[in-house]
């Protein structure tokens, strides 16, 4: 099958890098002596907006924890290093790295389209994890986050490609649905084998 796709957008966490946001948050809460919750916003729904603002690069980590304290009345002790980064130990999926390289060898442009936090973003950059991509588009830099359509629109505008020429994979169905609504070819990621088969099916590989 002939394809018109010229650019592939890959999510990072849960696709190329293996880690669990809920597990990280649970470890942070445990560090703070808080049990019985898996996610920060399980404590108070208002924390979801606080975390989103931080993910968009619109607040520092210190400001995030101040807002956390203001909402929950739970004091967060000062940490010299990032509390978000303390429990962040992602492992890159070698099968996915190989797949990305194959796509680039076929002449496709492959970019990272990631929701992240400043500490996690810095970790990946410092370790060179993004080097496999032609470019990285993060929520921190774009000041937009998935699943908002503006996140994808900014990437497509920067890359100067129409949605019909873009492919996007993410392990979050809602993120894929948002991109698909713009006309992007999407695939809900469940593993490298299934993704490779899908790319074969639509003629990208």
Secondary structure, 3 states (H helix, E strand, C coil): CCCCCCEEEECCECCCEECCHHHHHHHHHHHCCCCCCCCHHHCCCCHHHHHHHHHCCCCCHHHHHHHHHHHHCCCCCCCCCCHHHHCCCCEECHHHHHHHHHHHHCCCEEEEEECCCHHHHHHHHHHCHHHHCCEEEEHHHHCCCCCCHHHHHHHHHHHCCCHHHEEEEECCHHHHHHHHHCCCEEEECCCHHHHHHHHHHCCCC
